[in-house]
Amino acid sequence: MEKNEVVEKLRELFADKLSVDIAEVTDESKIMDDLGGDSLDLVEISMEVEKEFGITVTDDNVDVEFRKSFGSIAAFVVEKCGR
């Protein structure tokens, strides 16, 4: 899967899990501040990311990476996927 495919699939996952329009999931969007998510959503999304992309997301990754913007999370996932 190419980088842009990873990012788009991740964008779709975020929109679905957070019940927001995909257009709202921008590189600058933050799960909790902009997309209405909470700490449980962070955990659920991280588990879906692990399942969907076959990577490991640690509790530290959730506490640090997943509290940043969507763009930062996407870069983290792309890096972990080796793309």
Secondary structure, DSSP 4 states (H G I P E B T S, - for coil): --HHHHHHHHHHHHHHHHT--GGG--TT-BTTTTS---HHHHHHHHHHHHHHHT----HHHHHHGGGSBHHHHHHHHHHHHT-
